[in-house]
Amino acid sequence: MLAPFFEEIAGAFFFEIRDNLFHGAILACLKNGSHSVLLKIQLDLTSVVLNISDMEHLLAYLNGERGRRVALANALHLQPSAISQWRDVPPTRVLAIEKATGISRHSLRPDIYGPLPQEAAQ
């Protein structure tokens, strides 16, 4: 913990996941009267467990390239705005989404189809 006489005037957290590793930095600008200090904490973690929800897999795919949301909506005979309203991938749409996107049903709804086969074997 920092001494209480420092006031944080700005802060940011940056991260990326590269090669299945979590890399990040916390930056904070601290001030004490006329003195300022830049604090940087570097993070390189290998044991971070990332739980990505089923919808996040689909959203990452849809946001990865322009036109994917419209193409999926067309394949499902829906309006693109309908997909935007989903909180979870509807169970009745999983197989059609898997066919249209190539995203495994195990990634889309692990609660229904279980983990990916290679994960289950471990």
Buried (B, 14 or more C-beta within 10 A) or exposed (E): EEEEEBEEEEEEEEEEEEEEEBBBBBEBBBBEEEEEEEEEEEEEEEEEEEEEEBBEBBBEBBEEEEEBBEBBBEEBEEEBEEBEEBEEBBEEBBEBBBEBBEBBBBBBBBEEBEEBEEEEEE
